């Protein structure tokens, strides 16, 4: 999913999730691109003390997935009440 696929309210909510995690809102595009991506393709920490670490980014992606589930899941994400 691309940031441009999201309505303005959802983009704003994703940006707030980034701020809540202490990330610059510019990472909102990363969150949008990874919210429907298979975790196995990107979610691993290299141990190089990257800033931000993929673990922090992953927490925001997880929160964004939860937000989308409450608003209606996009294609590829489980519907509310289904296991992730």
mmCIF file of the N, C-alpha and C atoms, coordinates in Angstrom:
data_MODEL
# 
_entry.id   MODEL 
# 
loop_
_atom_site.group_PDB 
_atom_site.id 
_atom_site.type_symbol 
_atom_site.label_atom_id 
_atom_site.label_alt_id 
_atom_site.label_comp_id 
_atom_site.label_asym_id 
_atom_site.label_entity_id 
_atom_site.label_seq_id 
_atom_site.pdbx_PDB_ins_code 
_atom_site.Cartn_x 
_atom_site.Cartn_y 
_atom_site.Cartn_z 
_atom_site.occupancy 
_atom_site.B_iso_or_equiv 
_atom_site.pdbx_formal_charge 
_atom_site.auth_seq_id 
_atom_site.auth_comp_id 
_atom_site.auth_asym_id 
_atom_site.auth_atom_id 
_atom_site.pdbx_PDB_model_num 
ATOM 1   N N  . UNK A 1 1  ? 0.845   -1.162  0.000  1.00 0.00 ? 1  UNK A N  1 
ATOM 2   C CA . UNK A 1 1  ? 0.000   0.000   0.000  1.00 0.00 ? 1  UNK A CA 1 
ATOM 3   C C  . UNK A 1 1  ? 0.896   1.232   0.000  1.00 0.00 ? 1  UNK A C  1 
ATOM 4   N N  . UNK A 1 2  ? 0.475   2.228   -0.711 1.00 0.00 ? 2  UNK A N  1 
ATOM 5   C CA . UNK A 1 2  ? 1.226   3.485   -0.742 1.00 0.00 ? 2  UNK A CA 1 
ATOM 6   C C  . UNK A 1 2  ? 0.503   4.531   0.102  1.00 0.00 ? 2  UNK A C  1 
ATOM 7   N N  . UNK A 1 3  ? 1.249   5.504   0.556  1.00 0.00 ? 3  UNK A N  1 
ATOM 8   C CA . UNK A 1 3  ? 0.678   6.580   1.362  1.00 0.00 ? 3  UNK A CA 1 
ATOM 9   C C  . UNK A 1 3  ? -0.468  7.257   0.625  1.00 0.00 ? 3  UNK A C  1 
ATOM 10  N N  . UNK A 1 4  ? -0.343  7.406   -0.684 1.00 0.00 ? 4  UNK A N  1 
ATOM 11  C CA . UNK A 1 4  ? -1.383  8.061   -1.483 1.00 0.00 ? 4  UNK A CA 1 
ATOM 12  C C  . UNK A 1 4  ? -2.666  7.231   -1.552 1.00 0.00 ? 4  UNK A C  1 
ATOM 13  N N  . UNK A 1 5  ? -2.602  5.940   -1.177 1.00 0.00 ? 5  UNK A N  1 
ATOM 14  C CA . UNK A 1 5  ? -3.794  5.086   -1.163 1.00 0.00 ? 5  UNK A CA 1 
ATOM 15  C C  . UNK A 1 5  ? -4.685  5.376   0.045  1.00 0.00 ? 5  UNK A C  1 
ATOM 16  N N  . UNK A 1 6  ? -4.150  6.068   1.027  1.00 0.00 ? 6  UNK A N  1 
ATOM 17  C CA . UNK A 1 6  ? -4.863  6.317   2.276  1.00 0.00 ? 6  UNK A CA 1 
ATOM 18  C C  . UNK A 1 6  ? -5.591  7.643   2.234  1.00 0.00 ? 6  UNK A C  1 
ATOM 19  N N  . UNK A 1 7  ? -6.749  7.676   2.864  1.00 0.00 ? 7  UNK A N  1 
ATOM 20  C CA . UNK A 1 7  ? -7.474  8.934   2.975  1.00 0.00 ? 7  UNK A CA 1 
ATOM 21  C C  . UNK A 1 7  ? -6.727  9.845   3.954  1.00 0.00 ? 7  UNK A C  1 
ATOM 22  N N  . UNK A 1 8  ? -6.980  11.157  3.884  1.00 0.00 ? 8  UNK A N  1 
ATOM 23  C CA . UNK A 1 8  ? -6.239  12.091  4.735  1.00 0.00 ? 8  UNK A CA 1 
ATOM 24  C C  . UNK A 1 8  ? -6.342  11.799  6.233  1.00 0.00 ? 8  UNK A C  1 
ATOM 25  N N  . UNK A 1 9  ? -7.477  11.329  6.689  1.00 0.00 ? 9  UNK A N  1 
ATOM 26  C CA . UNK A 1 9  ? -7.638  11.030  8.111  1.00 0.00 ? 9  UNK A CA 1 
ATOM 27  C C  . UNK A 1 9  ? -6.738  9.870   8.523  1.00 0.00 ? 9  UNK A C  1 
ATOM 28  N N  . UNK A 1 10 ? -6.655  8.847   7.685  1.00 0.00 ? 10 UNK A N  1 
ATOM 29  C CA . UNK A 1 10 ? -5.810  7.701   7.991  1.00 0.00 ? 10 UNK A CA 1 
ATOM 30  C C  . UNK A 1 10 ? -4.339  8.079   7.897  1.00 0.00 ? 10 UNK A C  1 
ATOM 31  N N  . UNK A 1 11 ? -3.965  8.885   6.909  1.00 0.00 ? 11 UNK A N  1 
ATOM 32  C CA . UNK A 1 11 ? -2.573  9.362   6.811  1.00 0.00 ? 11 UNK A CA 1 
ATOM 33  C C  . UNK A 1 11 ? -2.191  10.111  8.076  1.00 0.00 ? 11 UNK A C  1 
ATOM 34  N N  . UNK A 1 12 ? -3.088  10.956  8.536  1.00 0.00 ? 12 UNK A N  1 
ATOM 35  C CA . UNK A 1 12 ? -2.831  11.720  9.758  1.00 0.00 ? 12 UNK A CA 1 
ATOM 36  C C  . UNK A 1 12 ? -2.700  10.790  10.968 1.00 0.00 ? 12 UNK A C  1 
ATOM 37  N N  . UNK A 1 13 ? -3.548  9.774   11.028 1.00 0.00 ? 13 UNK A N  1 
ATOM 38  C CA . UNK A 1 13 ? -3.483  8.821   12.139 1.00 0.00 ? 13 UNK A CA 1 
ATOM 39  C C  . UNK A 1 13 ? -2.170  8.048   12.100 1.00 0.00 ? 13 UNK A C  1 
ATOM 40  N N  . UNK A 1 14 ? -1.714  7.646   10.911 1.00 0.00 ? 14 UNK A N  1 
ATOM 41  C CA . UNK A 1 14 ? -0.433  6.953   10.785 1.00 0.00 ? 14 UNK A CA 1 
ATOM 42  C C  . UNK A 1 14 ? 0.704   7.864   11.240 1.00 0.00 ? 14 UNK A C  1 
ATOM 43  N N  . UNK A 1 15 ? 0.654   9.134   10.865 1.00 0.00 ? 15 UNK A N  1 
ATOM 44  C CA . UNK A 1 15 ? 1.688   10.082  11.286 1.00 0.00 ? 15 UNK A CA 1 
ATOM 45  C C  . UNK A 1 15 ? 1.704   10.215  12.807 1.00 0.00 ? 15 UNK A C  1 
ATOM 46  N N  . UNK A 1 16 ? 0.524   10.209  13.414 1.00 0.00 ? 16 UNK A N  1 
ATOM 47  C CA . UNK A 1 16 ? 0.445   10.297  14.876 1.00 0.00 ? 16 UNK A CA 1 
ATOM 48  C C  . UNK A 1 16 ? 1.017   9.042   15.519 1.00 0.00 ? 16 UNK A C  1 
ATOM 49  N N  . UNK A 1 17 ? 0.776   7.891   14.927 1.00 0.00 ? 17 UNK A N  1 
ATOM 50  C CA . UNK A 1 17 ? 1.366   6.656   15.453 1.00 0.00 ? 17 UNK A CA 1 
ATOM 51  C C  . UNK A 1 17 ? 2.890   6.744   15.429 1.00 0.00 ? 17 UNK A C  1 
ATOM 52  N N  . UNK A 1 18 ? 3.435   7.331   14.366 1.00 0.00 ? 18 UNK A N  1 
ATOM 53  C CA . UNK A 1 18 ? 4.892   7.526   14.303 1.00 0.00 ? 18 UNK A CA 1 
ATOM 54  C C  . UNK A 1 18 ? 5.350   8.426   15.439 1.00 0.00 ? 18 UNK A C  1 
ATOM 55  N N  . UNK A 1 19 ? 4.674   9.555   15.620 1.00 0.00 ? 19 UNK A N  1 
ATOM 56  C CA . UNK A 1 19 ? 5.046   10.479  16.701 1.00 0.00 ? 19 UNK A CA 1 
ATOM 57  C C  . UNK A 1 19 ? 4.946   9.800   18.057 1.00 0.00 ? 19 UNK A C  1 
ATOM 58  N N  . UNK A 1 20 ? 3.907   8.984   18.248 1.00 0.00 ? 20 UNK A N  1 
ATOM 59  C CA . UNK A 1 20 ? 3.732   8.283   19.522 1.00 0.00 ? 20 UNK A CA 1 
ATOM 60  C C  . UNK A 1 20 ? 4.913   7.354   19.822 1.00 0.00 ? 20 UNK A C  1 
ATOM 61  N N  . UNK A 1 21 ? 5.535   6.821   18.773 1.00 0.00 ? 21 UNK A N  1 
ATOM 62  C CA . UNK A 1 21 ? 6.689   5.933   18.928 1.00 0.00 ? 21 UNK A CA 1 
ATOM 63  C C  . UNK A 1 21 ? 7.991   6.722   18.962 1.00 0.00 ? 21 UNK A C  1 
ATOM 64  N N  . UNK A 1 22 ? 7.910   8.046   18.821 1.00 0.00 ? 22 UNK A N  1 
ATOM 65  C CA . UNK A 1 22 ? 9.106   8.881   18.829 1.00 0.00 ? 22 UNK A CA 1 
ATOM 66  C C  . UNK A 1 22 ? 9.798   8.948   17.485 1.00 0.00 ? 22 UNK A C  1 
ATOM 67  N N  . UNK A 1 23 ? 9.072   8.603   16.415 1.00 0.00 ? 23 UNK A N  1 
ATOM 68  C CA . UNK A 1 23 ? 9.615   8.661   15.062 1.00 0.00 ? 23 UNK A CA 1 
ATOM 69  C C  . UNK A 1 23 ? 9.147   9.918   14.355 1.00 0.00 ? 23 UNK A C  1 
ATOM 70  N N  . UNK A 1 24 ? 9.977   10.407  13.468 1.00 0.00 ? 24 UNK A N  1 
ATOM 71  C CA . UNK A 1 24 ? 9.587   11.524  12.631 1.00 0.00 ? 24 UNK A CA 1 
ATOM 72  C C  . UNK A 1 24 ? 8.413   11.082  11.758 1.00 0.00 ? 24 UNK A C  1 
ATOM 73  N N  . UNK A 1 25 ? 7.407   11.933  11.591 1.00 0.00 ? 25 UNK A N  1 
ATOM 74  C CA . UNK A 1 25 ? 6.261   11.567  10.758 1.00 0.00 ? 25 UNK A CA 1 
ATOM 75  C C  . UNK A 1 25 ? 6.616   11.245  9.302  1.00 0.00 ? 25 UNK A C  1 
ATOM 76  N N  . UNK A 1 26 ? 7.819   11.561  8.872  1.00 0.00 ? 26 UNK A N  1 
ATOM 77  C CA . UNK A 1 26 ? 8.218   11.198  7.508  1.00 0.00 ? 26 UNK A CA 1 
ATOM 78  C C  . UNK A 1 26 ? 8.240   9.675   7.321  1.00 0.00 ? 26 UNK A C  1 
ATOM 79  N N  . UNK A 1 27 ? 8.272   8.928   8.416  1.00 0.00 ? 27 UNK A N  1 
ATOM 80  C CA . UNK A 1 27 ? 8.237   7.468   8.325  1.00 0.00 ? 27 UNK A CA 1 
ATOM 81  C C  . UNK A 1 27 ? 6.835   6.938   8.053  1.00 0.00 ? 27 UNK A C  1 
ATOM 82  N N  . UNK A 1 28 ? 5.853   7.826   7.942  1.00 0.00 ? 28 UNK A N  1 
ATOM 83  C CA . UNK A 1 28 ? 4.495   7.409   7.621  1.00 0.00 ? 28 UNK A CA 1 
ATOM 84  C C  . UNK A 1 28 ? 4.452   6.659   6.299  1.00 0.00 ? 28 UNK A C  1 
ATOM 85  N N  . UNK A 1 29 ? 5.252   7.064   5.330  1.00 0.00 ? 29 UNK A N  1 
ATOM 86  C CA . UNK A 1 29 ? 5.288   6.369   4.038  1.00 0.00 ? 29 UNK A CA 1 
ATOM 87  C C  . UNK A 1 29 ? 5.810   4.944   4.210  1.00 0.00 ? 29 UNK A C  1 
ATOM 88  N N  . UNK A 1 30 ? 6.822   4.751   5.055  1.00 0.00 ? 30 UNK A N  1 
ATOM 89  C CA . UNK A 1 30 ? 7.334   3.409   5.337  1.00 0.00 ? 30 UNK A CA 1 
ATOM 90  C C  . UNK A 1 30 ? 6.221   2.556   5.931  1.00 0.00 ? 30 UNK A C  1 
ATOM 91  N N  . UNK A 1 31 ? 5.506   3.110   6.889  1.00 0.00 ? 31 UNK A N  1 
ATOM 92  C CA . UNK A 1 31 ? 4.430   2.370   7.547  1.00 0.00 ? 31 UNK A CA 1 
ATOM 93  C C  . UNK A 1 31 ? 3.384   1.953   6.519  1.00 0.00 ? 31 UNK A C  1 
ATOM 94  N N  . UNK A 1 32 ? 2.968   2.876   5.673  1.00 0.00 ? 32 UNK A N  1 
ATOM 95  C CA . UNK A 1 32 ? 1.958   2.557   4.660  1.00 0.00 ? 32 UNK A CA 1 
ATOM 96  C C  . UNK A 1 32 ? 2.446   1.447   3.731  1.00 0.00 ? 32 UNK A C  1 
ATOM 97  N N  . UNK A 1 33 ? 3.712   1.510   3.315  1.00 0.00 ? 33 UNK A N  1 
ATOM 98  C CA . UNK A 1 33 ? 4.242   0.492   2.394  1.00 0.00 ? 33 UNK A CA 1 
ATOM 99  C C  . UNK A 1 33 ? 4.340   -0.882  3.048  1.00 0.00 ? 33 UNK A C  1 
ATOM 100 N N  . UNK A 1 34 ? 4.499   -0.921  4.354  1.00 0.00 ? 34 UNK A N  1 
ATOM 101 C CA . UNK A 1 34 ? 4.726   -2.200  5.022  1.00 0.00 ? 34 UNK A CA 1 
ATOM 102 C C  . UNK A 1 34 ? 3.507   -2.748  5.760  1.00 0.00 ? 34 UNK A C  1 
ATOM 103 N N  . UNK A 1 35 ? 2.439   -1.993  5.813  1.00 0.00 ? 35 UNK A N  1 
ATOM 104 C CA . UNK A 1 35 ? 1.270   -2.430  6.570  1.00 0.00 ? 35 UNK A CA 1 
ATOM 105 C C  . UNK A 1 35 ? 0.654   -3.694  5.971  1.00 0.00 ? 35 UNK A C  1 
ATOM 106 N N  . UNK A 1 36 ? 0.786   -3.887  4.670  1.00 0.00 ? 36 UNK A N  1 
ATOM 107 C CA . UNK A 1 36 ? 0.244   -5.102  4.061  1.00 0.00 ? 36 UNK A CA 1 
ATOM 108 C C  . UNK A 1 36 ? 1.341   -5.999  3.482  1.00 0.00 ? 36 UNK A C  1 
ATOM 109 N N  . UNK A 1 37 ? 2.588   -5.719  3.847  1.00 0.00 ? 37 UNK A N  1 
ATOM 110 C CA . UNK A 1 37 ? 3.717   -6.536  3.385  1.00 0.00 ? 37 UNK A CA 1 
ATOM 111 C C  . UNK A 1 37 ? 3.916   -7.721  4.330  1.00 0.00 ? 37 UNK A C  1 
ATOM 112 N N  . UNK A 1 38 ? 4.357   -8.821  3.776  1.00 0.00 ? 38 UNK A N  1 
ATOM 113 C CA . UNK A 1 38 ? 4.665   -10.002 4.579  1.00 0.00 ? 38 UNK A CA 1 
ATOM 114 C C  . UNK A 1 38 ? 5.813   -9.666  5.532  1.00 0.00 ? 38 UNK A C  1 
ATOM 115 N N  . UNK A 1 39 ? 5.601   -9.902  6.816  1.00 0.00 ? 39 UNK A N  1 
ATOM 116 C CA . UNK A 1 39 ? 6.617   -9.581  7.823  1.00 0.00 ? 39 UNK A CA 1 
ATOM 117 C C  . UNK A 1 39 ? 7.956   -10.244 7.528  1.00 0.00 ? 39 UNK A C  1 
ATOM 118 N N  . UNK A 1 40 ? 7.932   -11.440 6.985  1.00 0.00 ? 40 UNK A N  1 
ATOM 119 C CA . UNK A 1 40 ? 9.163   -12.165 6.712  1.00 0.00 ? 40 UNK A CA 1 
ATOM 120 C C  . UNK A 1 40 ? 10.058  -11.496 5.692  1.00 0.00 ? 40 UNK A C  1 
ATOM 121 N N  . UNK A 1 41 ? 9.515   -10.572 4.917  1.00 0.00 ? 41 UNK A N  1 
ATOM 122 C CA . UNK A 1 41 ? 10.311  -9.896  3.894  1.00 0.00 ? 41 UNK A CA 1 
ATOM 123 C C  . UNK A 1 41 ? 11.044  -8.670  4.417  1.00 0.00 ? 41 UNK A C  1 
ATOM 124 N N  . UNK A 1 42 ? 10.687  -8.196  5.599  1.00 0.00 ? 42 UNK A N  1 
ATOM 125 C CA . UNK A 1 42 ? 11.312  -6.953  6.073  1.00 0.00 ? 42 UNK A CA 1 
ATOM 126 C C  . UNK A 1 42 ? 11.562  -6.888  7.581  1.00 0.00 ? 42 UNK A C  1 
ATOM 127 N N  . UNK A 1 43 ? 10.892  -7.666  8.367  1.00 0.00 ? 43 UNK A N  1 
ATOM 128 C CA . UNK A 1 43 ? 10.941  -7.492  9.826  1.00 0.00 ? 43 UNK A CA 1 
ATOM 129 C C  . UNK A 1 43 ? 12.052  -8.321  10.447 1.00 0.00 ? 43 UNK A C  1 
ATOM 130 N N  . UNK A 1 44 ? 13.264  -7.827  10.358 1.00 0.00 ? 44 UNK A N  1 
ATOM 131 C CA . UNK A 1 44 ? 14.390  -8.465  11.053 1.00 0.00 ? 44 UNK A CA 1 
ATOM 132 C C  . UNK A 1 44 ? 15.382  -7.368  11.421 1.00 0.00 ? 44 UNK A C  1 
ATOM 133 N N  . UNK A 1 45 ? 15.942  -7.502  12.584 1.00 0.00 ? 45 UNK A N  1 
ATOM 134 C CA . UNK A 1 45 ? 16.905  -6.525  13.087 1.00 0.00 ? 45 UNK A CA 1 
ATOM 135 C C  . UNK A 1 45 ? 18.305  -7.010  12.755 1.00 0.00 ? 45 UNK A C  1 
ATOM 136 N N  . UNK A 1 46 ? 19.122  -6.120  12.203 1.00 0.00 ? 46 UNK A N  1 
ATOM 137 C CA . UNK A 1 46 ? 20.480  -6.494  11.806 1.00 0.00 ? 46 UNK A CA 1 
ATOM 138 C C  . UNK A 1 46 ? 21.477  -6.355  12.950 1.00 0.00 ? 46 UNK A C  1 
ATOM 139 N N  . UNK A 1 47 ? 21.045  -5.735  14.055 1.00 0.00 ? 47 UNK A N  1 
ATOM 140 C CA . UNK A 1 47 ? 21.933  -5.577  15.205 1.00 0.00 ? 47 UNK A CA 1 
ATOM 141 C C  . UNK A 1 47 ? 22.968  -4.477  15.045 1.00 0.00 ? 47 UNK A C  1 
ATOM 142 N N  . UNK A 1 48 ? 22.777  -3.594  14.079 1.00 0.00 ? 48 UNK A N  1 
ATOM 143 C CA . UNK A 1 48 ? 23.746  -2.521  13.827 1.00 0.00 ? 48 UNK A CA 1 
ATOM 144 C C  . UNK A 1 48 ? 23.360  -1.202  14.479 1.00 0.00 ? 48 UNK A C  1 
ATOM 145 N N  . UNK A 1 49 ? 22.420  -1.242  15.403 1.00 0.00 ? 49 UNK A N  1 
ATOM 146 C CA . UNK A 1 49 ? 21.974  -0.036  16.111 1.00 0.00 ? 49 UNK A CA 1 
ATOM 147 C C  . UNK A 1 49 ? 21.444  1.040   15.164 1.00 0.00 ? 49 UNK A C  1 
ATOM 148 N N  . UNK A 1 50 ? 20.704  0.605   14.146 1.00 0.00 ? 50 UNK A N  1 
ATOM 149 C CA . UNK A 1 50 ? 20.107  1.557   13.208 1.00 0.00 ? 50 UNK A CA 1 
ATOM 150 C C  . UNK A 1 50 ? 19.122  2.456   13.952 1.00 0.00 ? 50 UNK A C  1 
ATOM 151 N N  . UNK A 1 51 ? 18.972  3.648   13.457 1.00 0.00 ? 51 UNK A N  1 
ATOM 152 C CA . UNK A 1 51 ? 18.011  4.573   14.039 1.00 0.00 ? 51 UNK A CA 1 
ATOM 153 C C  . UNK A 1 51 ? 17.132  5.129   12.932 1.00 0.00 ? 51 UNK A C  1 
ATOM 154 N N  . UNK A 1 52 ? 15.871  4.751   12.876 1.00 0.00 ? 52 UNK A N  1 
ATOM 155 C CA . UNK A 1 52 ? 15.203  3.886   13.835 1.00 0.00 ? 52 UNK A CA 1 
ATOM 156 C C  . UNK A 1 52 ? 15.422  2.412   13.486 1.00 0.00 ? 52 UNK A C  1 
ATOM 157 N N  . UNK A 1 53 ? 15.354  1.611   14.498 1.00 0.00 ? 53 UNK A N  1 
ATOM 158 C CA . UNK A 1 53 ? 15.475  0.167   14.330 1.00 0.00 ? 53 UNK A CA 1 
ATOM 159 C C  . UNK A 1 53 ? 14.170  -0.372  13.753 1.00 0.00 ? 53 UNK A C  1 
ATOM 160 N N  . UNK A 1 54 ? 14.284  -1.417  12.997 1.00 0.00 ? 54 UNK A N  1 
ATOM 161 C CA . UNK A 1 54 ? 13.097  -2.039  12.411 1.00 0.00 ? 54 UNK A CA 1 
ATOM 162 C C  . UNK A 1 54 ? 12.126  -2.488  13.508 1.00 0.00 ? 54 UNK A C  1 
ATOM 163 N N  . UNK A 1 55 ? 12.610  -2.753  14.698 1.00 0.00 ? 55 UNK A N  1 
ATOM 164 C CA . UNK A 1 55 ? 11.721  -3.131  15.796 1.00 0.00 ? 55 UNK A CA 1 
ATOM 165 C C  . UNK A 1 55 ? 10.781  -1.969  16.134 1.00 0.00 ? 55 UNK A C  1 
ATOM 166 N N  . UNK A 1 56 ? 11.305  -0.748  16.162 1.00 0.00 ? 56 UNK A N  1 
ATOM 167 C CA . UNK A 1 56 ? 10.448  0.428   16.416 1.00 0.00 ? 56 UNK A CA 1 
ATOM 168 C C  . UNK A 1 56 ? 9.477   0.630   15.269 1.00 0.00 ? 56 UNK A C  1 
ATOM 169 N N  . UNK A 1 57 ? 9.973   0.521   14.054 1.00 0.00 ? 57 UNK A N  1 
ATOM 170 C CA . UNK A 1 57 ? 9.104   0.672   12.895 1.00 0.00 ? 57 UNK A CA 1 
ATOM 171 C C  . UNK A 1 57 ? 8.019   -0.402  12.898 1.00 0.00 ? 57 UNK A C  1 
ATOM 172 N N  . UNK A 1 58 ? 8.380   -1.597  13.299 1.00 0.00 ? 58 UNK A N  1 
ATOM 173 C CA . UNK A 1 58 ? 7.419   -2.691  13.363 1.00 0.00 ? 58 UNK A CA 1 
ATOM 174 C C  . UNK A 1 58 ? 6.296   -2.422  14.344 1.00 0.00 ? 58 UNK A C  1 
ATOM 175 N N  . UNK A 1 59 ? 6.608   -1.795  15.460 1.00 0.00 ? 59 UNK A N  1 
ATOM 176 C CA . UNK A 1 59 ? 5.556   -1.457  16.433 1.00 0.00 ? 59 UNK A CA 1 
ATOM 177 C C  . UNK A 1 59 ? 4.548   -0.494  15.815 1.00 0.00 ? 59 UNK A C  1 
ATOM 178 N N  . UNK A 1 60 ? 5.032   0.446   15.018 1.00 0.00 ? 60 UNK A N  1 
ATOM 179 C CA . UNK A 1 60 ? 4.121   1.395   14.367 1.00 0.00 ? 60 UNK A CA 1 
ATOM 180 C C  . UNK A 1 60 ? 3.295   0.672   13.301 1.00 0.00 ? 60 UNK A C  1 
ATOM 181 N N  . UNK A 1 61 ? 3.932   -0.207  12.539 1.00 0.00 ? 61 UNK A N  1 
ATOM 182 C CA . UNK A 1 61 ? 3.199   -0.979  11.525 1.00 0.00 ? 61 UNK A CA 1 
ATOM 183 C C  . UNK A 1 61 ? 2.107   -1.810  12.204 1.00 0.00 ? 61 UNK A C  1 
ATOM 184 N N  . UNK A 1 62 ? 2.428   -2.445  13.315 1.00 0.00 ? 62 UNK A N  1 
ATOM 185 C CA . UNK A 1 62 ? 1.429   -3.232  14.039 1.00 0.00 ? 62 UNK A CA 1 
ATOM 186 C C  . UNK A 1 62 ? 0.266   -2.359  14.503 1.00 0.00 ? 62 UNK A C  1 
ATOM 187 N N  . UNK A 1 63 ? 0.580   -1.181  15.022 1.00 0.00 ? 63 UNK A N  1 
ATOM 188 C CA . UNK A 1 63 ? -0.477  -0.263  15.466 1.00 0.00 ? 63 UNK A CA 1 
ATOM 189 C C  . UNK A 1 63 ? -1.324  0.195   14.286 1.00 0.00 ? 63 UNK A C  1 
ATOM 190 N N  . UNK A 1 64 ? -0.686  0.442   13.143 1.00 0.00 ? 64 UNK A N  1 
ATOM 191 C CA . UNK A 1 64 ? -1.417  0.854   11.943 1.00 0.00 ? 64 UNK A CA 1 
ATOM 192 C C  . UNK A 1 64 ? -2.327  -0.268  11.457 1.00 0.00 ? 64 UNK A C  1 
ATOM 193 N N  . UNK A 1 65 ? -1.836  -1.491  11.505 1.00 0.00 ? 65 UNK A N  1 
ATOM 194 C CA . UNK A 1 65 ? -2.673  -2.635  11.129 1.00 0.00 ? 65 UNK A CA 1 
ATOM 195 C C  . UNK A 1 65 ? -3.895  -2.714  12.033 1.00 0.00 ? 65 UNK A C  1 
ATOM 196 N N  . UNK A 1 66 ? -3.691  -2.515  13.326 1.00 0.00 ? 66 UNK A N  1 
ATOM 197 C CA . UNK A 1 66 ? -4.811  -2.523  14.258 1.00 0.00 ? 66 UNK A CA 1 
ATOM 198 C C  . UNK A 1 66 ? -5.805  -1.417  13.957 1.00 0.00 ? 66 UNK A C  1 
ATOM 199 N N  . UNK A 1 67 ? -5.297  -0.249  13.637 1.00 0.00 ? 67 UNK A N  1 
ATOM 200 C CA . UNK A 1 67 ? -6.159  0.875   13.284 1.00 0.00 ? 67 UNK A CA 1 
ATOM 201 C C  . UNK A 1 67 ? -6.976  0.550   12.049 1.00 0.00 ? 67 UNK A C  1 
ATOM 202 N N  . UNK A 1 68 ? -6.347  -0.006  11.039 1.00 0.00 ? 68 UNK A N  1 
ATOM 203 C CA . UNK A 1 68 ? -7.066  -0.351  9.816  1.00 0.00 ? 68 UNK A CA 1 
ATOM 204 C C  . UNK A 1 68 ? -8.119  -1.419  10.071 1.00 0.00 ? 68 UNK A C  1 
ATOM 205 N N  . UNK A 1 69 ? -7.836  -2.348  10.948 1.00 0.00 ? 69 UNK A N  1 
ATOM 206 C CA . UNK A 1 69 ? -8.824  -3.393  11.255 1.00 0.00 ? 69 UNK A CA 1 
ATOM 207 C C  . UNK A 1 69 ? -10.072 -2.790  11.886 1.00 0.00 ? 69 UNK A C  1 
ATOM 208 N N  . UNK A 1 70 ? -9.902  -1.752  12.688 1.00 0.00 ? 70 UNK A N  1 
ATOM 209 C CA . UNK A 1 70 ? -11.069 -1.133  13.315 1.00 0.00 ? 70 UNK A CA 1 
ATOM 210 C C  . UNK A 1 70 ? -11.856 -0.304  12.313 1.00 0.00 ? 70 UNK A C  1 
ATOM 211 N N  . UNK A 1 71 ? -11.205 0.093   11.212 1.00 0.00 ? 71 UNK A N  1 
ATOM 212 C CA . UNK A 1 71 ? -11.871 0.905   10.185 1.00 0.00 ? 71 UNK A CA 1 
ATOM 213 C C  . UNK A 1 71 ? -12.283 0.078   8.974  1.00 0.00 ? 71 UNK A C  1 
ATOM 214 N N  . UNK A 1 72 ? -11.940 -1.192  8.964  1.00 0.00 ? 72 UNK A N  1 
ATOM 215 C CA . UNK A 1 72 ? -12.193 -2.039  7.803  1.00 0.00 ? 72 UNK A CA 1 
ATOM 216 C C  . UNK A 1 72 ? -10.866 -2.372  7.152  1.00 0.00 ? 72 UNK A C  1 
ATOM 217 N N  . UNK A 1 73 ? -10.533 -3.629  7.157  1.00 0.00 ? 73 UNK A N  1 
ATOM 218 C CA . UNK A 1 73 ? -9.226  -4.054  6.669  1.00 0.00 ? 73 UNK A CA 1 
ATOM 219 C C  . UNK A 1 73 ? -9.118  -3.913  5.164  1.00 0.00 ? 73 UNK A C  1 
ATOM 220 N N  . UNK A 1 74 ? -7.963  -3.427  4.683  1.00 0.00 ? 74 UNK A N  1 
ATOM 221 C CA . UNK A 1 74 ? -7.728  -3.416  3.248  1.00 0.00 ? 74 UNK A CA 1 
ATOM 222 C C  . UNK A 1 74 ? -7.448  -4.831  2.763  1.00 0.00 ? 74 UNK A C  1 
ATOM 223 N N  . UNK A 1 75 ? -7.447  -5.053  1.458  1.00 0.00 ? 75 UNK A N  1 
ATOM 224 C CA . UNK A 1 75 ? -7.151  -6.393  0.949  1.00 0.00 ? 75 UNK A CA 1 
ATOM 225 C C  . UNK A 1 75 ? -5.828  -6.913  1.502  1.00 0.00 ? 75 UNK A C  1 
ATOM 226 N N  . UNK A 1 76 ? -5.812  -8.184  1.876  1.00 0.00 ? 76 UNK A N  1 
ATOM 227 C CA . UNK A 1 76 ? -4.586  -8.801  2.367  1.00 0.00 ? 76 UNK A CA 1 
ATOM 228 C C  . UNK A 1 76 ? -4.452  -8.807  3.876  1.00 0.00 ? 76 UNK A C  1 
ATOM 229 N N  . UNK A 1 77 ? -5.271  -8.031  4.566  1.00 0.00 ? 77 UNK A N  1 
ATOM 230 C CA . UNK A 1 77 ? -5.237  -8.043  6.027  1.00 0.00 ? 77 UNK A CA 1 
ATOM 231 C C  . UNK A 1 77 ? -6.465  -8.764  6.552  1.00 0.00 ? 77 UNK A C  1 
ATOM 232 N N  . UNK A 1 78 ? -6.324  -9.467  7.669  1.00 0.00 ? 78 UNK A N  1 
ATOM 233 C CA . UNK A 1 78 ? -7.484  -10.167 8.229  1.00 0.00 ? 78 UNK A CA 1 
ATOM 234 C C  . UNK A 1 78 ? -8.563  -9.176  8.652  1.00 0.00 ? 78 UNK A C  1 
ATOM 235 N N  . UNK A 1 79 ? -9.778  -9.594  8.540  1.00 0.00 ? 79 UNK A N  1 
ATOM 236 C CA . UNK A 1 79 ? -10.907 -8.776  9.006  1.00 0.00 ? 79 UNK A CA 1 
ATOM 237 C C  . UNK A 1 79 ? -10.927 -8.767  10.527 1.00 0.00 ? 79 UNK A C  1 
ATOM 238 N N  . UNK A 1 80 ? -11.613 -7.811  11.137 1.00 0.00 ? 80 UNK A N  1 
ATOM 239 C CA . UNK A 1 80 ? -11.692 -7.775  12.591 1.00 0.00 ? 80 UNK A CA 1 
ATOM 240 C C  . UNK A 1 80 ? -12.161 -9.113  13.141 1.00 0.00 ? 80 UNK A C  1 
ATOM 241 N N  . UNK A 1 81 ? -11.477 -9.578  14.184 1.00 0.00 ? 81 UNK A N  1 
ATOM 242 C CA . UNK A 1 81 ? -11.809 -10.828 14.823 1.00 0.00 ? 81 UNK A CA 1 
ATOM 243 C C  . UNK A 1 81 ? -11.106 -12.039 14.246 1.00 0.00 ? 81 UNK A C  1 
ATOM 244 N N  . UNK A 1 82 ? -10.481 -11.883 13.069 1.00 0.00 ? 82 UNK A N  1 
ATOM 245 C CA . UNK A 1 82 ? -9.723  -12.985 12.479 1.00 0.00 ? 82 UNK A CA 1 
ATOM 246 C C  . UNK A 1 82 ? -8.290  -12.924 12.972 1.00 0.00 ? 82 UNK A C  1 
ATOM 247 N N  . UNK A 1 83 ? -7.643  -14.084 13.129 1.00 0.00 ? 83 UNK A N  1 
ATOM 248 C CA . UNK A 1 83 ? -6.244  -14.063 13.561 1.00 0.00 ? 83 UNK A CA 1 
ATOM 249 C C  . UNK A 1 83 ? -5.353  -13.396 12.533 1.00 0.00 ? 83 UNK A C  1 
ATOM 250 N N  . UNK A 1 84 ? -4.346  -12.688 13.012 1.00 0.00 ? 84 UNK A N  1 
ATOM 251 C CA . UNK A 1 84 ? -3.421  -11.981 12.115 1.00 0.00 ? 84 UNK A CA 1 
ATOM 252 C C  . UNK A 1 84 ? -2.446  -12.939 11.473 1.00 0.00 ? 84 UNK A C  1 
# 
